[in-house]
């Protein structure tokens, strides 16, 4: 047995014998790039305290990863197709691991954001490479099953990130959540050479670099606008990004329509199956990322769970993803992807609708059913969509196919956090203003509390600390009248602290319910659109059928 796999998968006469072990490496690579985002959600409070991050700093610590990740995938996927898909995976793992070391050593907001951006570049190499290598390594009859396991891994990573981060944060600082990626990336690099056969397009013309750069321009500008506008206001930067994104998209489409070998043939979006699958992926991750964003906050701040406890309570979602994925493998061949995907999206809409019942008295039990239904929905809907998207591309463009799928996913997730996160913040601020009307809370304290649920509880804690300080002074006072006054003031402040904490919790719970309603409406409308778009009968794309005929002719010759 060779120590390093050197025989290209394209030259193998039979399916690669160790392809399921190779899939394990691809899933391991996928696991760390998804966990890099979900783990940060529970590490953010410690990082904010340690580095003194503002809300804008924290937002860009999170999204500094997203911009290069979403912007570069299409171009880097095409480069991987032409030169080496395994090489792109290994290089991406090395860049990702280097960025993680940089993040571990970071001691300021600027260096943490830079480290996250480097990790985003690595993820942009890894993500399309995992799907293109999967599609190249597995025969068509087994590809759907392999994609089911790939999708289930993404669902596991969504819930595993907080668990791993929570366990580390009990005994280590937030920087440990960066360092944990390094040994995993190192192991994946070694196993990639041992288990994954090299792969690249059998024939590939010169890369359309102009189209690739235009895709970087419009996608990067769009993601930047999505982040900047809703969170920080529609100032000059956000408006300029919107203009650049719109102009860049128009230029990209026109260029691709005229280019003889475009980096992405945009005519594919005229095929209902392809367009419907991309729309379903984007809308689903809009709902999933948006819901995950506010559910983890509710569990940590309102229900009082620590990071590890929060992660453990998200695990039912991961388990349900595996069950939903298994159901997909059984149902899709029998009823078709249209009905499986539609059922998954109905399930996601139902999960969000159940969250509209959240209120100040809600416990974890009220979140359990929505989490399980959402996990089942992810498993049902996403695997068939990913399989359909990858199936629309010929062998020479598998990296581009993976990049299209992953770009839809990332754009949907960015929109979910931006739209639902912005709506959550506005709704929370308005509810808190109403809940504290008539209280003695100062305008500056209210403004601080409205910034986030964490800031609201910090204000309540500050009032409580003042109450304790006055109580301590009362205990030391020698004048009985002064002691009585101090005790009365301390009691009033303590009552005010409790009222403030109650107001913050109830306001955030109401905001979660309101935001979930909007999310359910968006996903519900999207479900109807996807159901209309997806055809009843599944036909491979014309380019794929043509390539299959060419391969058959070559085999006959």
N, C-alpha and C positions, 0 to 999 in steps of 0.2 A: 504494500500500500504506500502510495506516494505521500511524503510529508507535506509537500505543497502541491495543490491541485493545479496542473498546468494545461490539461486538455480542454480546449474551449467547448462549451456546451453545444455550439452550433455544429461541431464536427462529430458528435457522438451519434452512433447508429441507433442506440437504444436510449430510453429515458435514463437520466443520471441516477445511479443506484442509491446515492446518499442524499437525495434531494430533500427528504424530510428533515435530516440533520442540518442541511443548508438553510431550510426554512427557520429552524430554531435560531440560527445566527441572525437572520434577517429580522425576526421578531424581537430578539434581544436589542438590536440596533434601533428598531422602532420604539421599544419600551423607554429607552433613556431620553429620546428627544421629546416624547410626549410628557414624560415625568418631569422634565426640566421646567415646564410651565406649571403643572399642577402642584408640584412640591413647593414652588415659590409662594403659592397662596397662603400656606400655613407658616412659612418662614418670614413673610413680610412684616408682621408686627415686631419681631425681634430685630430685624434689619433696620426698620424705621427708628426704633429706639437707639440702637447702637451707632448708626451713622447720622442721626438727626435728619432723616429724609423729610422733605415736604411732600404734600400730596402729588405735586407735579413730578418730583423726583421718583417717587414710588411708581407712578404710572409709567414712566419711561424705563424704569428698571424692568417692569413686566413686559412692556411693548418694544423695548430695544431689541429683543429677540425676534419679535414678529415681523418687523419691517424687512430686514434682509432675508429672512426665511421665506416670506411670501414672494418678495420681488425677484429673487434669483433662481427659484426652482425651475422655471421653464428653460432658461438658457443653460443652466448646469445639467439639466436632464438631457438636453440635446447633445451637449459635450460628452456626457457619459455614454450615450448611444454610439457616438462616432469613435471614441478612443478606448474606453474601458468602463463598463458598468461596475465591475468589482473594484477597479481603481478609484472610481468616484466614491464608492462606499468607504473604502479604506482611508482615502484622503479626508473625507467628511468626518469619520470617526476621530482621526488625528487632530483635525482643526477643532472639533467639538471638545475633545479632551483637553487641548491646549487652552481653549477659552474657559473651561471649568477650573483649571489650575489658576488662571488669571483671576477668576472670580473669587477663588478661595483666598488669594493674597490681597484682594482689593480692600482699600480702607477709606474709600470716599464714594459718593454717589456717581461721580464721573467714571471712575474705574470700574464700578460694578456695571454700569450701563454699557461701557465699552466691552467688558467681558461677555455680557449677554449678547451683544451684537456679533461678536466673534462666534459664539455658540450658534447663533442664528444662521451664519454662513455655513457652518458645519452641517446643521440640520437641513439646509437647502440642498446640500450634496447627498446626504444620507437618504432622505425621505423618498425622492423619486427613484433612487438606486434600489431601494428595497423592493418596490413594486416591479421595476423593470427586470431585476434578477429573478424575482418570483415567476413572472410571466415567461421569461426565457428558459428557466430551469424545469418547469413543470409542463407536461403535455396538456393539451387543451382539455382533455377529459377530467384531469385532476385539478385544474387551475381554480375552479370555483371553490373547491374544498380548502385549498391552500389560502385563498383570499379570506375565507371565513375565519380561519385561525389568525390571519394577519389582523383582521378587523377586531376579533376578540381580544387580541393583545393590546390594541389601542384602547379598548374599553377598560381592560385591566389596569393600564397605565394611568388612566384618569383617576382611578380610586387608589392605586398603589402609591402614587406620588405623595399625597398627604400622610399616608401611613409611614412610609420610609422617613419622610422629613420629620414627622412628629416623634418617631422613635429617636432620631438623631438629636433633636432639639432638647430632649430631656436631660442629656448629659453633655452636649456639645453646643457650640455657637452656630449661628445661621450659616457661616461659611462652610460648615460640614456638608450642607445640602448641595454645594457645588462639587466638593471633592469626591463624593460618592460616585459621581459619573466617571471618574478617571479609571479606576480598575475595571469597570464594566466595559468601557470603550477599549481598553487595552486587550481584554480577553476577546472581545468581538473582532478586533483586528487580527489577532493570531488565528482564531477559528475561521475567519473569512478566507485566509490563504489555504487553510487545511481542508475546508469543507465546501467552499463555494467555487465552482468552476468559472474561469474567466469568460466574459461574454461581451460582445459588441455587435453592432449591426453588420450583417453580412455584406451589405453594400450601402454606402451612405455618401451622398454628395457633400459639397462644401456647406458648412453651417451658415445659415442665414443670420449672421451676426447683427445686421441692422435691425431685423425683426426681433432678435433676442434682446438687444439694448432698448428697443422701444417697449418691449414687454416689461423690462426692469423699471423703466421710467414710469409707465402708467400704473403698474401694479404697486410699486413702492409709493408713488404719490397718493394713490387711492387709500392705501392702508394708513399712511401718515395722516391724511385728511380725516379718516374714520376715527383715528385716535385723538387727534388734536381738537377737532371741532366740537364734538359733544362734551368732552371733558374740560377744555380750557377756553371755550368760546370761539365764535367764528370771527377771529381776528385776521390780520393780513396773512399770516402763515397758513392758516387753514384754507382761506379763500384761494390763495395762490396755489396750494396743493391741489385743490379741487379743479382749478383751471388747467393745471399741468396734466392731471389725471385724465380729464375729458379730452384735451387736445392730443395727449399721448395715445389714448385708446383709439381715437379716430384715425390717427396716423398709422397705428399698428394694423388696424383692420384693412385700411386701404393698401398698405404695403404688402400685407400677406395675401390679399386677393390678387395682386399683380405679380407677385414673385413666383417663378417657376417651381422652386423648391422651398416653400415657406417653412419656418420653424414650427408653426402651427397652422394647419389648414382650417381657417375659421369657418369654411363651408360645412364642416362637420356639425356645427351647431344647428344646421337646418334639419338634421336627422332627429326625429322626436325622441328616440330612445337615448341618444347621447345627451341632448339638451335637457331632457327630463331627469336623467341621472345626475348631472352636474347641479341642477337646481335643487334636487332632493338633498344632496350632500351639503350644499351651502346652507340651506334652510335648517337642516337638522342640526348642524353644528352651531348655527346661530342660537338655536334653542338650548342646546346642551351646554355650550360654553357660558352663555348668559345665565342659565339656571345654576350652573356650578359656581359661578362668581358670587351669587348672593346666598346660595345655600350654605357654603362653607363659612361665610361671615355670620349667618344666623346661628349656626351650630356653635361657633366659637364665642361670639360676643353675647348673643341673647340667651342661649341655653347654657353658656358657661363651660363648654368642653375645651380641654386643652388640645394642642395640635395633634397628638397621637390619638386621642379619643375621637376627634373629628374625623381623622382618616379612617379609623376602624368603622365608624358609622356610615362611611361612604362605600364600604365594601359590598353591601347588597347590590349596589348598582353594577359592580364588576361581575359578580356572580350571575346576575340576570343577563348581562351581555353574552356570556358564554352559553346560557340556555337559549337566548334568542338566536344566536349564531347557529346552534345545533338545529333549531327549528327551521331556520332559513335553508340549510342543506337538505332538509326533508321536504319543505313546502314548495320552494321555487321550481324544482323540476316538474312538479305536479300541477301547480296552479299558475305558474308564470311569475316573472318578476313584477309585473304591474300590480298584482294583488298583494304580493308579499311586501313590496315597498309601501304601497298605500296603507296596508295594515300597520306597518311600523310607524308611519307618520301619524296615523290616527291614534296609535298608542302614545306617541310623544305629546300630541295635543291634549290627550286625556290626562297625562301626568302633570302638565302645566296647569290644566284646569283644576285639578285636585289641590294644587298649591294655592289657589285663590281662597281657600278656606282657612289659611294660616292667620292666626290672631295672637294677641298677647298671651293667651292661655295655652297655646300649642306646645306639645312636647315632641320628643323625637319620634314617638309612635305615629304622629300625624305626617311625618316625612317619609316613613318607611315604604308605604304603598306607592307614592309617586316615584321614589328612587327605583324600586323594583320594576315598575311599568316602564320607566324611562330606559332602564338597562335592556329590558326585553325589546323595546322599540329600536334601540341602536342596533342590536344584533340582527333584528329582522330586516331593517331597511338598508343598512350601509353596505353589507357584503354584496348583494346583487347589483347595487349601483356601481361599486368599484369594479366588479367583474365586467359590467356593461361598458364602462368607460375604457378599461384596458382592452377589451375586445374590439373597440372601434379603431385601434391603431395597428398597423402592420408591424412585423418584427423589427424593422429598422427604426421604429419610433416608439419603442416601449418606454424609454426614459421620459420622452415628452408626454406619453400617456399618463405615466405615474405623476408627473409634474402637474398636469391638468387636474387630475383627481385631488391632489394635495393642495393645489392653489384654491380650488373650490372650497375645500375643507377649511383652509386657513382664513380665506376671506369671510366665510360664514362665521367662524369663531370670532374674528376681529369685529365684525358687525354686531354679533351677539353681545360681546362685552361692552362695545361702544354704545349701542342703542339701548339695550336693557340696563346696562350699568348707569348710563346717564339718566334714564327714566327713574331708576331706583333712587339715585341721589336726589333728584328733584322732588320725587314723591315723599321721600323720608324727610327732607327739609321742610316741606309744606306741612306734613303731619305733625312734625315736632313743634313748629311755630304755633299751630292750633292747640297742641296739647299743653304748651307752657304759657298760653295767653292768660294774663291776669296774675302770673307769678312774679316774684321779685327778681327773676333772672335778668341780668344786665344784657344790653344789646350785644356787647362784644362777646360775652359768654355764649349767648344764643348763636351768634354767627359762627363761633368756634365749634359748637356742638353740632351744627347743621352740616359741617364739612364731611363727616362720616360717622358711622355708628360707633367706631372706636373712639373718635374724638368726643362723641356725646357721653359715653361712659367715663371718659377721662375728666370731663367737666363735672359729672356727678361725683366722681372720686375726689376731685379737688374740693368740692363743697363739703364732702364728708370729712376730709382731712382737716378743714378749718373747724368743723364741729368738734373733732377730737382734741384739737389744740385748745379750743376754748374750754372744753371740759377739764383738760389738764390744768389750765390756769385757774379754773374755779376750785379745783381740789387743793391748790396751793394758796388760794386767797385767804387772808386773815380777817378781812372785813366781811361779815355775814351778808350784808346787803349787796356788796359787790359780787360775792360768790353766787348769790341767788340770781343776779342779773346775768352773770356769765353762763350759769347752768341753763337759764331760759333761752339765751341766745344759742347755746350749743344744741339744745333740744330742737329749736326752730330750724337751725341749719341741718341737723341730722334728718329731720322730717323732710326738708327741702331736697336733701341728697337722695333720699328714697323716692320721692316724687319725681325727681329728675331722671333717675335710673328707670323707673317705671315708664315715664314718658318716652325715653329713648327706645326701650324695648318694644313698647306698643307701636310707636311710630315706625320702627323698622319692620315689624311684623306686618303692619298695614301696607308698607311700601312693597314688601315681598309679594303680598297678595295682589296688589295693583299691577306690579310689573309682570307677574305670572299671567294675569289676565291678558295683557297686551301680547306677551309671548305666545299664549295659546291662540289668540286671534291671528297673529302673523303665521304661525305654523299651520293653523287650520286652513287659511286661505291658500297657503303654499301646498297643502295636501291636495286640494281640489285642482290646482294648476298642474301638479305633477301627475295626478291621475288622468287628467285630460291629455297631457303630453305623451305619456308612456303608451306605446302601442300594445294591442293585445297579443299580436304575434311578434316574435323576436327574430329579427333578421340581422346578420352580420353586416358591418359597413361595407360599401362597395370596394374600398381599398383593400380590406382584409380578404374578401372573396377573390379578388384579382390575384393577390399574393398567393393564396392557397392553390389556385389553379396553376400558377407558375411553379410552385413547389411540386405539385403533382406531375406536371409535365417533365420537370427535371428528374424526378424519381423514376418515371417511366423510361426516360432516355438512358 
